[in-house]
Each structure stands twice: as structure tokens, then as C-alpha cells.
């Protein structure tokens, strides 16, 4: 896995894409003077792309729930914060 600054990525974008395609190299994109890691470029894998809905696992069709009209919950309540 290689690290690359945004400016360098902008200047050599086509070359970076060729490297990813040919070698499968992953690139960590760094931003700013502190080299903050902000993104990851990885080779495209058609197996990672899901076109169907997620399956509810082995319990598919065995349960469910209904939310009452007007039900509200804050993000903090949902996350238990």
C-alpha cells in the first residue's frame, strides 16, 4: 500500500490508475501539511459491487417489526450515547 499526497495524485492521476489496474496497488490519499489520511483507492472488484438487497441472513422471513406513526428517536438514543 502506498501513500500519495493530493497534489501528487492530481498531477499523476492517470499513472496512479494504471498502477492500480496493473499491479493491484492500493493508495492511501493524504491531505494537508499534517498528511491526514482521508481516502483509499483500491482496485475495482466486481464481486464487491452488490446489486441486490441485503439478505436478512438465516432468519429471513421469520420476523419483522413495525414502527408506529410519529415514532421518533434521536441519533444519541439510537447509538446509546
C-alpha positions in Angstrom: 0.0 0.0 0.0 1.4 3.4 -1.0 0.6 6.9 0.3 0.1 9.8 -2.0 -0.5 13.5 -1.4 -3.5 15.1 -3.1 -1.3 17.4 -5.3 0.8 14.4 -6.5 -2.4 12.4 -7.2 -3.8 15.3 -9.2 -0.6 15.6 -11.2 -0.2 11.8 -11.9 -3.8 10.6 -11.7 -3.7 8.5 -14.9 -0.4 6.9 -13.9 -1.9 6.1 -10.5 -4.9 4.4 -12.1 -2.7 2.4 -14.4 -0.6 1.2 -11.4 -3.8 0.2 -9.6 -5.1 -1.6 -12.6 -1.9 -3.4 -13.5 -0.4 -4.2 -10.1 -3.4 -4.1 -7.8 -1.6 -1.5 -5.6 -3.7 0.4 -3.1 -3.2 4.1 -2.5 -3.9 6.0 0.7 -4.7 9.6 -0.2 -3.2 12.1 2.3 -4.3 15.7 2.6 -2.7 18.8 4.1 0.5 19.6 5.8 -0.2 17.1 8.5 -0.6 14.3 5.9 -4.1 13.4 7.2 -5.2 10.1 5.7 -8.6 10.8 4.1 -9.3 8.1 1.5 -8.2 4.8 0.0 -8.1 4.0 -3.7 -8.4 0.2 -4.3 -8.7 -1.9 -7.5 -12.2 -2.4 -8.7 -13.7 -5.8 -7.9 -17.0 -6.7 -9.5 -17.6 -9.1 -6.6 -17.6 -6.2 -4.1 -20.5 -4.5 -6.0 -23.8 -5.7 -4.8 -26.8 -5.0 -6.9 -29.4 -6.8 -4.8 -30.8 -6.0 -1.4 -29.1 -7.3 1.7 -30.4 -10.6 2.9 -31.6 -10.8 6.5 -29.3 -13.9 7.0 -30.6 -17.2 8.2 -33.7 -15.6 9.8 -35.1 -14.2 6.5 -38.9 -14.3 6.7 -39.0 -15.3 10.3 -39.5 -11.9 11.9 -40.2 -8.3 11.4 -41.2 -5.1 13.0 -43.5 -2.1 12.5 -42.8 1.5 13.6 -45.8 3.4 14.9 -46.7 6.6 13.2 -45.0 9.5 14.9 -42.2 7.4 16.3 -39.0 9.4 16.8 -35.6 8.6 18.2 -32.5 10.8 18.2 -29.2 9.6 16.9 -27.8 9.7 20.5 -30.7 7.4 21.7 -30.2 5.0 18.8 -26.4 4.8 19.4 -26.8 4.5 23.1 -24.8 7.7 23.7 
